[in-house]
Amino acid sequence: MAENVTPRVRVPRDATAGESVSVRTLISHPMESGQRRGSDGNVIPRSIINRFTCEFNGALVVDVEIHPGVSTNPYFQFDAVVNETGTFQFTWYDDDGSVYTDTADITVA
Amino acid sequence: MTQTRRQFVGSGLAVLAAFAGLPHLANAATLDEAIQAFTAGADMGSDGITLIAPEIAENGNTVPIEVTAPGAAAIMILAAGNPQADVCTFNYGPAAGSQLASTRIRLAGEQEVVAIARMPDGSFKQARQNVRVTIGGCGG
């Protein structure tokens, strides 16, 4: 099981309307690929985050399908267009059924 | 009912294959299968998509990859030489500012990284770049 999973996101604090802002997200997670063998010679079962979504005020920004080829502590950077003040909602879906969420507010002047 | 030694060994192997082998095979998508599943065999152009990857990656466990494909509906990143070729797929929604995908991926060894963009009109674009890896990133 994944332990100490901590999401971290970075978005600008404010922006102008219609501006495209850069969003960076990172979540600490071992992303066990299911390919490695432990010291006892058995395959370590796969345990990864298999999906990540980001929404801004309910509108989808990006929805990422994730396979074992993504590194430990998966990092994603993308752009979102903001037209009004609002909240980014980030969601990560774990193989074990856990869902991790985070939010970030942005003020549009 | 009696079993010969040969039947006994054979059934043991079959059970072993069912438990150990098949789930692995079902998971492992080769490059061609992954591309086929994404594009359904459509032809792919090569302009309008940019793949930025290092030429030499010191550590195959975290290789930074950046893809931009203006106007794309989805971008798929694949690693041709990994045990499982598909790495991740970015699907863009209406609030996406630009079609940028930046992440860090694992590479098992020197291989080609492939990015394929699906455009809203159903056409596809691809970019490929070879990456040399000093230390592979799939354990084992």
gemmi code that builds the backbone of each chain (N, CA, C; Angstrom):
import gemmi

chains = {
    "A": [
        ("MET", (0.831, -1.196, 0.000), (0.000, 0.000, 0.000), (0.872, 1.253, 0.000)),
        ("ALA", (0.373, 2.196, -0.655), (1.107, 3.468, -0.700), (0.896, 4.214, 0.621)),
        ("GLU", (1.981, 4.672, 1.169), (1.887, 5.417, 2.422), (2.432, 6.828, 2.234)),
        ("ASN", (2.011, 7.701, 3.111), (2.481, 9.092, 3.094), (2.308, 9.733, 1.719)),
        ("VAL", (1.148, 9.519, 1.145), (0.876, 10.121, -0.154), (0.492, 11.578, 0.059)),
        ("THR", (1.304, 12.481, -0.456), (1.054, 13.902, -0.258), (0.985, 14.602, -1.596)),
        ("PRO", (-0.187, 15.143, -1.956), (-0.246, 15.912, -3.186), (0.270, 17.329, -2.989)),
        ("ARG", (0.924, 17.841, -4.001), (1.378, 19.226, -3.972), (1.058, 19.845, -5.321)),
        ("VAL", (0.498, 21.028, -5.311), (0.181, 21.704, -6.566), (0.698, 23.132, -6.498)),
        ("ARG", (1.005, 23.665, -7.665), (1.431, 25.056, -7.723), (0.738, 25.726, -8.893)),
        ("VAL", (-0.041, 26.759, -8.569), (-0.662, 27.587, -9.599), (-0.392, 29.039, -9.221)),
        ("PRO", (-0.413, 29.949, -10.180), (-0.215, 31.358, -9.838), (-1.331, 31.832, -8.907)),
        ("ARG", (-1.018, 32.819, -8.059), (-2.025, 33.300, -7.112), (-3.083, 34.129, -7.834)),
        ("ASP", (-2.661, 34.901, -8.830), (-3.649, 35.691, -9.572), (-3.273, 35.731, -11.046)),
        ("ALA", (-4.270, 36.112, -11.843), (-4.083, 36.120, -13.293), (-5.059, 37.111, -13.891)),
        ("THR", (-4.859, 37.423, -15.167), (-5.838, 38.253, -15.862), (-6.815, 37.335, -16.590)),
        ("ALA", (-8.021, 37.862, -16.849), (-9.063, 37.026, -17.449), (-8.626, 36.517, -18.818)),
        ("GLY", (-8.873, 35.255, -19.078), (-8.527, 34.653, -20.351), (-7.079, 34.239, -20.458)),
        ("GLU", (-6.325, 34.466, -19.385), (-4.909, 34.123, -19.426), (-4.726, 32.615, -19.295)),
        ("SER", (-3.687, 32.125, -19.967), (-3.328, 30.715, -19.836), (-2.257, 30.598, -18.751)),
        ("VAL", (-2.574, 29.876, -17.703), (-1.635, 29.775, -16.586), (-1.049, 28.359, -16.547)),
        ("SER", (0.168, 28.307, -16.070), (0.859, 27.029, -15.974), (0.545, 26.388, -14.627)),
        ("VAL", (0.147, 25.123, -14.669), (-0.209, 24.389, -13.457), (0.799, 23.261, -13.297)),
        ("ARG", (1.374, 23.152, -12.112), (2.329, 22.068, -11.858), (1.834, 21.257, -10.678)),
        ("THR", (1.836, 19.951, -10.830), (1.374, 19.091, -9.747), (2.384, 17.982, -9.503)),
        ("LEU", (2.480, 17.593, -8.259), (3.347, 16.482, -7.884), (2.660, 15.761, -6.745)),
        ("ILE", (2.727, 14.438, -6.767), (2.180, 13.690, -5.645), (3.209, 12.642, -5.262)),
        ("SER", (3.506, 12.562, -3.980), (4.497, 11.582, -3.547), (3.835, 10.217, -3.509)),
        ("HIS", (4.360, 9.307, -4.297), (3.772, 7.980, -4.422), (4.836, 7.047, -4.989)),
        ("PRO", (4.971, 5.823, -4.458), (6.057, 4.957, -4.948), (5.882, 4.494, -6.390)),
        ("MET", (4.643, 4.444, -6.914), (4.391, 4.011, -8.288), (5.090, 2.677, -8.577)),
        ("GLU", (4.781, 1.680, -7.751), (5.395, 0.358, -7.929), (4.901, -0.236, -9.243)),
        ("SER", (5.830, -0.528, -10.152), (5.443, -0.830, -11.535), (4.880, -2.227, -11.717)),
        ("GLY", (5.132, -3.140, -10.789), (4.725, -4.521, -11.004), (5.729, -5.296, -11.829)),
        ("GLN", (6.873, -4.675, -12.135), (7.928, -5.354, -12.904), (9.086, -5.775, -12.002)),
        ("ARG", (9.195, -5.137, -10.851), (10.385, -5.363, -10.020), (10.199, -6.605, -9.155)),
        ("ARG", (11.338, -7.186, -8.756), (11.307, -8.312, -7.827), (11.910, -7.868, -6.505)),
        ("GLY", (11.296, -8.317, -5.421), (11.812, -7.986, -4.097), (12.963, -8.891, -3.721)),
        ("SER", (13.484, -8.724, -2.506), (14.646, -9.506, -2.076), (14.303, -10.990, -1.964)),
        ("ASP", (13.019, -11.338, -1.831), (12.629, -12.744, -1.759), (12.418, -13.352, -3.148)),
        ("GLY", (12.672, -12.610, -4.190), (12.572, -13.141, -5.543), (11.183, -13.076, -6.146)),
        ("ASN", (10.204, -12.630, -5.384), (8.844, -12.542, -5.918), (8.586, -11.154, -6.496)),
        ("VAL", (7.709, -11.128, -7.495), (7.365, -9.849, -8.101), (6.606, -9.006, -7.078)),
        ("ILE", (6.994, -7.747, -6.951), (6.277, -6.826, -6.073), (5.014, -6.390, -6.817)),
        ("PRO", (3.834, -6.562, -6.205), (2.606, -6.254, -6.952), (2.530, -4.789, -7.366)),
        ("ARG", (1.885, -4.583, -8.505), (1.731, -3.234, -9.026), (0.909, -2.386, -8.073)),
        ("SER", (1.335, -1.164, -7.843), (0.569, -0.218, -7.036), (0.889, 1.182, -7.532)),
        ("ILE", (0.061, 1.682, -8.415), (0.337, 2.989, -9.000), (-0.912, 3.860, -8.925)),
        ("ILE", (-0.715, 5.119, -9.242), (-1.849, 6.013, -9.479), (-2.202, 5.854, -10.948)),
        ("ASN", (-3.439, 5.480, -11.244), (-3.765, 5.155, -12.631), (-4.527, 6.265, -13.354)),
        ("ARG", (-4.914, 7.310, -12.635), (-5.640, 8.382, -13.312), (-5.475, 9.668, -12.519)),
        ("PHE", (-5.361, 10.771, -13.236), (-5.268, 12.084, -12.605), (-6.162, 13.038, -13.384)),
        ("THR", (-6.949, 13.830, -12.667), (-7.775, 14.809, -13.361), (-7.610, 16.174, -12.711)),
        ("CYS", (-7.791, 17.202, -13.516), (-7.792, 18.572, -13.013), (-8.995, 19.285, -13.614)),
        ("GLU", (-9.772, 19.926, -12.748), (-10.919, 20.702, -13.207), (-10.802, 22.115, -12.672)),
        ("PHE", (-11.299, 23.057, -13.450), (-11.353, 24.445, -12.990), (-12.816, 24.881, -13.002)),
        ("ASN", (-13.356, 25.187, -11.836), (-14.769, 25.556, -11.681), (-15.685, 24.555, -12.391)),
        ("GLY", (-15.345, 23.266, -12.310), (-16.186, 22.234, -12.890), (-15.894, 21.897, -14.339)),
        ("ALA", (-15.067, 22.713, -15.006), (-14.728, 22.425, -16.407), (-13.426, 21.648, -16.445)),
        ("LEU", (-13.418, 20.603, -17.236), (-12.240, 19.743, -17.290), (-11.058, 20.474, -17.933)),
        ("VAL", (-9.921, 20.399, -17.268), (-8.687, 20.917, -17.864), (-7.943, 19.765, -18.520)),
        ("VAL", (-7.646, 18.749, -17.741), (-6.919, 17.614, -18.288), (-7.281, 16.364, -17.494)),
        ("ASP", (-7.283, 15.245, -18.216), (-7.581, 13.949, -17.621), (-6.488, 13.006, -18.128)),
        ("VAL", (-5.647, 12.544, -17.231), (-4.477, 11.761, -17.643), (-4.671, 10.304, -17.245)),
        ("GLU", (-4.533, 9.412, -18.229), (-4.478, 7.972, -17.949), (-3.023, 7.629, -17.685)),
        ("ILE", (-2.775, 6.924, -16.603), (-1.394, 6.684, -16.204), (-1.126, 5.186, -16.177)),
        ("HIS", (0.006, 4.801, -16.760), (0.458, 3.413, -16.772), (1.758, 3.329, -15.967)),
        ("PRO", (2.282, 2.105, -15.765), (3.461, 1.999, -14.892), (4.704, 2.733, -15.395)),
        ("GLY", (4.711, 3.196, -16.627), (5.889, 3.873, -17.149), (6.104, 5.272, -16.611)),
        ("VAL", (5.197, 5.757, -15.783), (5.378, 7.093, -15.206), (6.192, 6.949, -13.914)),
        ("SER", (7.098, 7.889, -13.711), (8.068, 7.778, -12.620), (7.425, 7.846, -11.246)),
        ("THR", (8.193, 7.407, -10.263), (7.863, 7.610, -8.855), (7.579, 9.095, -8.616)),
        ("ASN", (6.657, 9.388, -7.724), (6.242, 10.767, -7.440), (5.813, 11.479, -8.723)),
        ("PRO", (4.735, 11.002, -9.335), (4.352, 11.512, -10.657), (4.128, 13.023, -10.684)),
        ("TYR", (4.755, 13.619, -11.676), (4.744, 15.065, -11.858), (4.053, 15.371, -13.169)),
        ("PHE", (3.145, 16.325, -13.149), (2.475, 16.734, -14.375), (2.459, 18.245, -14.455)),
        ("GLN", (2.738, 18.736, -15.648), (2.647, 20.177, -15.884), (1.797, 20.386, -17.120)),
        ("PHE", (0.905, 21.365, -17.047), (0.025, 21.647, -18.180), (-0.476, 23.075, -18.028)),
        ("ASP", (-1.219, 23.533, -19.004), (-1.727, 24.902, -18.995), (-3.246, 24.885, -18.866)),
        ("ALA", (-3.767, 25.883, -18.152), (-5.214, 26.021, -18.016), (-5.574, 27.473, -18.299)),
        ("VAL", (-6.702, 27.667, -18.947), (-7.153, 29.022, -19.226), (-8.176, 29.407, -18.154)),
        ("VAL", (-7.981, 30.602, -17.561), (-8.878, 31.036, -16.489), (-9.597, 32.305, -16.940)),
        ("ASN", (-10.931, 32.248, -16.859), (-11.747, 33.394, -17.243), (-12.329, 34.110, -16.050)),
        ("GLU", (-12.399, 33.430, -14.904), (-12.947, 34.080, -13.725), (-12.244, 33.509, -12.495)),
        ("THR", (-12.423, 34.206, -11.379), (-11.883, 33.723, -10.120), (-12.487, 32.366, -9.797)),
        ("GLY", (-11.675, 31.463, -9.323), (-12.237, 30.149, -9.036), (-11.216, 29.218, -8.417)),
        ("THR", (-11.572, 27.943, -8.453), (-10.809, 26.928, -7.744), (-10.449, 25.794, -8.691)),
        ("PHE", (-9.200, 25.411, -8.640), (-8.769, 24.199, -9.325), (-9.006, 23.018, -8.399)),
        ("GLN", (-9.581, 21.959, -8.955), (-9.815, 20.733, -8.190), (-8.966, 19.635, -8.810)),
        ("PHE", (-8.058, 19.090, -8.014), (-7.166, 18.043, -8.506), (-7.552, 16.721, -7.856)),
        ("THR", (-7.567, 15.654, -8.640), (-7.929, 14.334, -8.111), (-6.980, 13.282, -8.662)),
        ("TRP", (-6.459, 12.472, -7.764), (-5.611, 11.340, -8.161), (-6.321, 10.062, -7.739)),
        ("TYR", (-6.320, 9.049, -8.616), (-6.977, 7.768, -8.338), (-5.917, 6.687, -8.199)),
        ("ASP", (-5.887, 6.026, -7.054), (-4.893, 4.998, -6.776), (-5.423, 3.632, -7.210)),
        ("ASP", (-4.496, 2.705, -7.540), (-4.874, 1.321, -7.852), (-5.664, 0.674, -6.719)),
        ("ASP", (-5.331, 1.031, -5.465), (-5.986, 0.372, -4.334), (-7.334, 0.996, -4.009)),
        ("GLY", (-7.820, 1.895, -4.840), (-9.126, 2.481, -4.635), (-9.109, 3.813, -3.919)),
        ("SER", (-7.954, 4.176, -3.360), (-7.876, 5.467, -2.673), (-7.995, 6.604, -3.683)),
        ("VAL", (-8.555, 7.700, -3.225), (-8.652, 8.906, -4.040), (-8.024, 10.030, -3.250)),
        ("TYR", (-7.077, 10.726, -3.856), (-6.423, 11.850, -3.190), (-6.864, 13.125, -3.897)),
        ("THR", (-7.164, 14.145, -3.131), (-7.619, 15.390, -3.746), (-6.840, 16.568, -3.189)),
        ("ASP", (-6.834, 17.629, -3.969), (-6.243, 18.874, -3.525), (-6.948, 19.991, -4.297)),
        ("THR", (-6.888, 21.195, -3.755), (-7.490, 22.324, -4.445), (-6.519, 23.494, -4.434)),
        ("ALA", (-6.725, 24.403, -5.359), (-5.927, 25.626, -5.389), (-6.819, 26.742, -5.904)),
        ("ASP", (-6.745, 27.890, -5.239), (-7.565, 29.036, -5.636), (-6.757, 29.990, -6.493)),
        ("ILE", (-7.457, 30.634, -7.411), (-6.801, 31.650, -8.225), (-7.751, 32.838, -8.346)),
        ("THR", (-7.182, 34.043, -8.244), (-7.970, 35.264, -8.322), (-7.737, 35.912, -9.676)),
        ("VAL", (-8.826, 36.177, -10.375), (-8.718, 36.850, -11.674), (-9.057, 38.320, -11.496)),
        ("ALA", (-8.129, 39.165, -11.853), (-8.325, 40.606, -11.691), (-9.127, 41.164, -12.856)),
    ],
    "B": [
        ("MET", (-8.967, -43.045, -11.338), (-8.295, -42.463, -12.499), (-6.826, -42.287, -12.175)),
        ("THR", (-5.982, -42.793, -13.032), (-4.541, -42.650, -12.788), (-3.956, -41.637, -13.765)),
        ("GLN", (-2.949, -40.944, -13.293), (-2.268, -39.956, -14.122), (-0.861, -40.433, -14.411)),
        ("THR", (-0.421, -40.271, -15.630), (0.983, -40.553, -15.891), (1.818, -39.387, -15.370)),
        ("ARG", (3.099, -39.644, -15.226), (3.989, -38.582, -14.763), (3.933, -37.396, -15.729)),
        ("ARG", (3.871, -37.710, -17.020), (3.903, -36.645, -18.019), (2.662, -35.749, -17.894)),
        ("GLN", (1.515, -36.391, -17.685), (0.279, -35.598, -17.524), (0.356, -34.729, -16.282)),
        ("PHE", (0.931, -35.325, -15.224), (1.018, -34.578, -13.968), (1.874, -33.333, -14.135)),
        ("VAL", (3.019, -33.512, -14.766), (3.912, -32.363, -14.972), (3.232, -31.341, -15.871)),
        ("GLY", (2.571, -31.823, -16.908), (1.906, -30.923, -17.844), (0.825, -30.103, -17.177)),
        ("SER", (0.009, -30.736, -16.346), (-1.065, -29.980, -15.699), (-0.490, -28.963, -14.718)),
        ("GLY", (0.617, -29.355, -14.056), (1.271, -28.417, -13.142), (1.739, -27.179, -13.882)),
        ("LEU", (2.336, -27.398, -15.053), (2.827, -26.259, -15.833), (1.676, -25.381, -16.292)),
        ("ALA", (0.575, -26.015, -16.660), (-0.569, -25.249, -17.130), (-1.108, -24.350, -16.019)),
        ("VAL", (-1.186, -24.910, -14.811), (-1.673, -24.124, -13.677), (-0.723, -22.968, -13.395)),
        ("LEU", (0.580, -23.285, -13.456), (1.589, -22.254, -13.214), (1.445, -21.123, -14.226)),
        ("ALA", (1.249, -21.497, -15.494), (1.118, -20.490, -16.543), (-0.119, -19.632, -16.297)),
        ("ALA", (-1.199, -20.283, -15.867), (-2.443, -19.549, -15.647), (-2.271, -18.527, -14.530)),
        ("PHE", (-1.511, -18.923, -13.494), (-1.370, -18.009, -12.363), (-0.306, -16.947, -12.607)),
        ("ALA", (0.811, -17.364, -13.196), (1.948, -16.452, -13.284), (2.013, -15.740, -14.622)),
        ("GLY", (1.786, -16.462, -15.685), (2.086, -15.923, -17.003), (0.994, -15.061, -17.585)),
        ("LEU", (-0.233, -15.511, -17.523), (-1.268, -14.871, -18.318), (-1.622, -13.455, -17.870)),
        ("PRO", (-1.758, -13.203, -16.571), (-2.068, -11.828, -16.194), (-0.995, -10.860, -16.677)),
        ("HIS", (0.263, -11.339, -16.663), (1.352, -10.491, -17.127), (1.182, -10.181, -18.605)),
        ("LEU", (0.871, -11.216, -19.383), (0.689, -11.012, -20.818), (-0.469, -10.064, -21.090)),
        ("ALA", (-1.521, -10.204, -20.311), (-2.689, -9.365, -20.531), (-2.368, -7.896, -20.258)),
        ("ASN", (-1.442, -7.661, -19.320), (-1.089, -6.293, -18.969), (-0.156, -5.653, -19.985)),
        ("ALA", (0.765, -6.467, -20.494), (1.839, -5.904, -21.301), (1.339, -5.584, -22.690)),
        ("ALA", (1.263, -4.313, -23.002), (0.869, -3.892, -24.335), (2.130, -3.528, -25.101)),
        ("THR", (2.324, -4.133, -26.262), (3.472, -3.760, -27.067), (3.199, -2.420, -27.735)),
        ("LEU", (4.252, -1.865, -28.313), (4.132, -0.551, -28.946), (3.055, -0.568, -30.029)),
        ("ASP", (3.110, -1.590, -30.883), (2.157, -1.634, -31.994), (0.720, -1.754, -31.504)),
        ("GLU", (0.519, -2.598, -30.476), (-0.830, -2.757, -29.936), (-1.337, -1.456, -29.326)),
        ("ALA", (-0.453, -0.778, -28.607), (-0.860, 0.464, -27.951), (-1.201, 1.529, -28.984)),
        ("ILE", (-0.392, 1.600, -30.057), (-0.675, 2.590, -31.110), (-1.976, 2.229, -31.819)),
        ("GLN", (-2.144, 0.941, -32.091), (-3.362, 0.480, -32.770), (-4.605, 0.834, -31.951)),
        ("ALA", (-4.507, 0.650, -30.631), (-5.650, 0.933, -29.771), (-5.984, 2.424, -29.765)),
        ("PHE", (-4.969, 3.261, -29.933), (-5.180, 4.708, -29.854), (-5.625, 5.279, -31.200)),
        ("THR", (-4.988, 4.818, -32.296), (-5.237, 5.431, -33.596), (-6.140, 4.596, -34.483)),
        ("ALA", (-6.352, 3.315, -34.141), (-7.119, 2.393, -34.989), (-6.510, 2.312, -36.384)),
        ("GLY", (-5.194, 2.377, -36.450), (-4.491, 2.173, -37.708), (-4.484, 3.353, -38.656)),
        ("ALA", (-4.880, 4.548, -38.193), (-4.926, 5.714, -39.071), (-3.504, 6.170, -39.411)),
        ("ASP", (-3.382, 6.842, -40.556), (-2.086, 7.418, -40.933), (-1.758, 8.586, -40.013)),
        ("MET", (-0.460, 8.834, -39.825), (-0.064, 9.892, -38.915), (0.851, 10.884, -39.612)),
        ("GLY", (0.546, 12.163, -39.469), (1.441, 13.208, -39.938), (2.522, 13.438, -38.907)),
        ("SER", (3.470, 14.308, -39.236), (4.567, 14.516, -38.291), (4.766, 15.988, -37.947)),
        ("ASP", (4.047, 16.913, -38.605), (4.221, 18.308, -38.226), (3.119, 18.719, -37.254)),
        ("GLY", (3.383, 19.768, -36.500), (2.388, 20.240, -35.540), (2.449, 19.530, -34.213)),
        ("ILE", (3.507, 18.769, -33.996), (3.698, 18.167, -32.682), (5.187, 18.228, -32.360)),
        ("THR", (5.480, 18.619, -31.130), (6.862, 18.755, -30.707), (7.092, 17.895, -29.482)),
        ("LEU", (8.125, 17.083, -29.557), (8.500, 16.229, -28.428), (9.868, 16.677, -27.950)),
        ("ILE", (9.945, 17.046, -26.690), (11.213, 17.457, -26.112), (11.629, 16.396, -25.103)),
        ("ALA", (12.722, 15.729, -25.405), (13.246, 14.712, -24.501), (14.761, 14.838, -24.512)),
        ("PRO", (15.426, 14.452, -23.433), (16.885, 14.545, -23.436), (17.477, 13.510, -24.388)),
        ("GLU", (18.626, 13.850, -25.007), (19.279, 12.863, -25.866), (19.902, 11.764, -25.034)),
        ("ILE", (20.487, 12.156, -23.911), (21.072, 11.184, -23.000), (20.447, 11.395, -21.629)),
        ("ALA", (19.858, 10.353, -21.089), (19.281, 10.429, -19.756), (20.199, 9.667, -18.803)),
        ("GLU", (20.671, 10.350, -17.778), (21.552, 9.702, -16.807), (20.819, 8.574, -16.103)),
        ("ASN", (19.600, 8.845, -15.705), (18.863, 7.926, -14.860), (17.526, 7.609, -15.524)),
        ("GLY", (17.348, 6.348, -15.879), (16.120, 5.956, -16.570), (14.889, 5.984, -15.692)),
        ("ASN", (15.066, 6.213, -14.389), (13.902, 6.225, -13.506), (13.083, 7.492, -13.638)),
        ("THR", (13.724, 8.600, -13.955), (12.980, 9.847, -14.151), (13.568, 10.566, -15.351)),
        ("VAL", (12.892, 10.446, -16.462), (13.304, 11.133, -17.676), (12.256, 12.200, -17.983)),
        ("PRO", (12.635, 13.471, -17.943), (11.639, 14.514, -18.214), (11.268, 14.559, -19.689)),
        ("ILE", (9.982, 14.584, -19.944), (9.443, 14.566, -21.309), (8.445, 15.712, -21.418)),
        ("GLU", (8.499, 16.430, -22.532), (7.524, 17.487, -22.747), (7.005, 17.378, -24.176)),
        ("VAL", (5.696, 17.427, -24.322), (5.074, 17.340, -25.652), (4.128, 18.519, -25.797)),
        ("THR", (4.202, 19.182, -26.938), (3.194, 20.190, -27.254), (2.613, 19.855, -28.618)),
        ("ALA", (1.308, 19.943, -28.712), (0.615, 19.685, -29.973), (-0.580, 20.627, -30.016)),
        ("PRO", (-0.409, 21.830, -30.571), (-1.490, 22.816, -30.533), (-2.777, 22.274, -31.133)),
        ("GLY", (-3.854, 22.410, -30.400), (-5.164, 21.999, -30.899), (-5.515, 20.547, -30.686)),
        ("ALA", (-4.621, 19.769, -30.096), (-4.877, 18.336, -29.959), (-5.967, 18.071, -28.930)),
        ("ALA", (-6.700, 16.976, -29.135), (-7.698, 16.546, -28.155), (-7.065, 15.658, -27.103)),
        ("ALA", (-6.041, 14.908, -27.516), (-5.376, 14.003, -26.583), (-3.950, 13.768, -27.049)),
        ("ILE", (-3.063, 13.559, -26.113), (-1.674, 13.243, -26.434), (-1.311, 11.963, -25.685)),
        ("MET", (-0.755, 11.005, -26.435), (-0.330, 9.754, -25.826), (1.196, 9.691, -25.883)),
        ("ILE", (1.792, 9.277, -24.780), (3.244, 9.116, -24.734), (3.546, 7.626, -24.605)),
        ("LEU", (4.459, 7.159, -25.455), (4.814, 5.741, -25.454), (6.331, 5.593, -25.381)),
        ("ALA", (6.772, 4.493, -24.790), (8.183, 4.158, -24.750), (8.343, 2.816, -25.446)),
        ("ALA", (9.015, 2.815, -26.599), (9.032, 1.631, -27.469), (9.703, 0.436, -26.806)),
        ("GLY", (10.689, 0.678, -25.952), (11.457, -0.437, -25.420), (11.112, -0.828, -23.999)),
        ("ASN", (10.033, -0.308, -23.463), (9.648, -0.677, -22.096), (8.859, -1.979, -22.106)),
        ("PRO", (8.825, -2.695, -20.975), (8.003, -3.907, -20.913), (6.543, -3.621, -21.241)),
        ("GLN", (6.072, -2.467, -20.858), (4.722, -2.021, -21.222), (4.883, -0.684, -21.925)),
        ("ALA", (4.524, -0.658, -23.205), (4.909, 0.483, -24.030), (4.144, 1.753, -23.686)),
        ("ASP", (2.861, 1.655, -23.355), (2.117, 2.879, -23.106), (2.508, 3.468, -21.743)),
        ("VAL", (2.755, 4.758, -21.731), (3.222, 5.428, -20.516), (2.097, 6.244, -19.907)),
        ("CYS", (1.541, 7.169, -20.678), (0.395, 7.918, -20.176), (-0.300, 8.606, -21.339)),
        ("THR", (-1.536, 8.981, -21.121), (-2.333, 9.669, -22.127), (-2.971, 10.887, -21.489)),
        ("PHE", (-2.717, 12.060, -22.066), (-3.339, 13.297, -21.608), (-4.577, 13.551, -22.462)),
        ("ASN", (-5.743, 13.675, -21.825), (-6.966, 14.056, -22.533), (-7.319, 15.477, -22.105)),
        ("TYR", (-7.478, 16.366, -23.077), (-7.690, 17.770, -22.745), (-9.165, 18.130, -22.728)),
        ("GLY", (-9.543, 18.954, -21.766), (-10.907, 19.425, -21.651), (-11.025, 20.859, -22.127)),
        ("PRO", (-12.218, 21.431, -22.011), (-12.452, 22.794, -22.512), (-11.651, 23.871, -21.779)),
        ("ALA", (-11.210, 23.602, -20.562), (-10.492, 24.619, -19.800), (-8.976, 24.524, -19.984)),
        ("ALA", (-8.523, 23.678, -20.870), (-7.081, 23.564, -21.098), (-6.585, 24.805, -21.838)),
        ("GLY", (-5.480, 25.363, -21.363), (-4.967, 26.587, -21.953), (-4.190, 26.335, -23.225)),
        ("SER", (-3.401, 25.294, -23.243), (-2.688, 24.891, -24.443), (-2.495, 23.388, -24.329)),
        ("GLN", (-2.145, 22.771, -25.443), (-2.014, 21.316, -25.412), (-0.572, 20.963, -25.084)),
        ("LEU", (-0.251, 21.160, -23.822), (1.091, 20.882, -23.320), (1.000, 19.706, -22.359)),
        ("ALA", (1.925, 18.770, -22.501), (1.995, 17.653, -21.572), (3.436, 17.526, -21.121)),
        ("SER", (3.672, 17.708, -19.842), (5.023, 17.607, -19.327), (5.005, 16.683, -18.128)),
        ("THR", (5.842, 15.670, -18.144), (5.869, 14.730, -17.037), (7.234, 14.061, -16.992)),
        ("ARG", (7.374, 13.117, -16.091), (8.621, 12.373, -15.973), (8.304, 10.898, -16.125)),
        ("ILE", (9.079, 10.215, -16.958), (8.753, 8.819, -17.246), (9.940, 7.910, -16.962)),
        ("ARG", (9.656, 6.604, -16.955), (10.686, 5.582, -16.760), (11.064, 5.003, -18.116)),
        ("LEU", (12.347, 4.794, -18.337), (12.802, 4.136, -19.552), (13.712, 2.981, -19.155)),
        ("ALA", (13.429, 1.799, -19.735), (14.170, 0.597, -19.354), (15.582, 0.607, -19.916)),
        ("GLY", (15.817, 1.287, -21.019), (17.131, 1.322, -21.641), (17.081, 2.279, -22.806)),
        ("GLU", (18.140, 2.272, -23.634), (18.128, 3.156, -24.800), (16.969, 2.755, -25.700)),
        ("GLN", (16.168, 3.705, -26.087), (14.987, 3.398, -26.881), (14.385, 4.670, -27.438)),
        ("GLU", (13.353, 4.453, -28.231), (12.666, 5.562, -28.862), (11.451, 5.943, -28.017)),
        ("VAL", (11.309, 7.242, -27.763), (10.106, 7.741, -27.113), (9.188, 8.267, -28.207)),
        ("VAL", (7.920, 7.902, -28.137), (6.962, 8.242, -29.184), (5.844, 9.070, -28.561)),
        ("ALA", (5.485, 10.152, -29.209), (4.326, 10.931, -28.784), (3.349, 10.975, -29.949)),
        ("ILE", (2.098, 10.692, -29.669), (1.065, 10.723, -30.703), (-0.038, 11.660, -30.236)),
        ("ALA", (-0.433, 12.580, -31.091), (-1.518, 13.497, -30.766), (-2.737, 13.147, -31.603)),
        ("ARG", (-3.888, 13.130, -30.951), (-5.145, 12.945, -31.675), (-5.789, 14.312, -31.811)),
        ("MET", (-6.058, 14.703, -33.039), (-6.664, 16.008, -33.280), (-8.188, 15.862, -33.220)),
        ("PRO", (-8.898, 16.968, -32.996), (-10.365, 16.870, -32.883), (-11.025, 16.341, -34.154)),
        ("ASP", (-10.395, 16.528, -35.315), (-11.006, 16.037, -36.561), (-10.719, 14.564, -36.815)),
        ("GLY", (-10.040, 13.900, -35.880), (-9.812, 12.467, -36.028), (-8.501, 12.107, -36.696)),
        ("SER", (-7.683, 13.108, -37.043), (-6.377, 12.791, -37.606), (-5.352, 12.654, -36.477)),
        ("PHE", (-4.196, 12.127, -36.828), (-3.175, 11.854, -35.818), (-1.834, 12.410, -36.267)),
        ("LYS", (-1.042, 12.819, -35.277), (0.303, 13.298, -35.557), (1.241, 12.611, -34.599)),
        ("GLN", (2.438, 12.318, -35.061), (3.366, 11.676, -34.142), (4.749, 12.275, -34.240)),
        ("ALA", (5.477, 12.186, -33.142), (6.873, 12.605, -33.079), (7.634, 11.519, -32.344)),
        ("ARG", (8.870, 11.305, -32.783), (9.694, 10.269, -32.155), (11.065, 10.837, -31.841)),
        ("GLN", (11.628, 10.395, -30.755), (13.005, 10.770, -30.459), (13.698, 9.644, -29.721)),
        ("ASN", (14.951, 9.414, -30.124), (15.720, 8.372, -29.455), (16.340, 8.949, -28.185)),
        ("VAL", (16.275, 8.184, -27.115), (16.864, 8.608, -25.844), (17.839, 7.522, -25.393)),
        ("ARG", (19.067, 7.937, -25.092), (20.044, 6.987, -24.546), (19.973, 7.046, -23.034)),
        ("VAL", (19.971, 5.891, -22.416), (19.792, 5.818, -20.971), (21.022, 5.161, -20.355)),
        ("THR", (21.594, 5.818, -19.358), (22.794, 5.275, -18.715), (22.420, 4.162, -17.744)),
        ("ILE", (21.431, 4.422, -16.893), (20.975, 3.411, -15.930), (19.496, 3.186, -16.180)),
        ("GLY", (19.115, 1.957, -16.487), (17.726, 1.654, -16.816), (16.814, 1.845, -15.616)),
        ("GLY", (15.539, 2.042, -15.905), (14.626, 2.423, -14.843), (13.480, 1.469, -14.595)),
        ("CYS", (13.639, 0.182, -14.885), (12.516, -0.709, -14.623), (12.872, -1.779, -13.613)),
        ("GLY", (13.930, -1.565, -12.849), (14.305, -2.513, -11.817), (14.748, -3.823, -12.436)),
        ("GLY", (14.874, -4.817, -11.630), (15.011, -6.139, -12.153), (16.379, -6.613, -12.493)),
    ],
}
model = gemmi.Model(1)
for chain_id, residues in chains.items():
    chain = gemmi.Chain(chain_id)
    for i, (resn, *xyz) in enumerate(residues, 1):
        res = gemmi.Residue()
        res.name, res.seqid = resn, gemmi.SeqId(i, " ")
        for name, pos in zip(("N", "CA", "C"), xyz):
            atom = gemmi.Atom()
            atom.name, atom.element = name, gemmi.Element(name[0])
            atom.pos, atom.b_iso = gemmi.Position(*pos), 0.0
            res.add_atom(atom)
        chain.add_residue(res)
    model.add_chain(chain)
structure = gemmi.Structure()
structure.add_model(model)
structure.setup_entities()
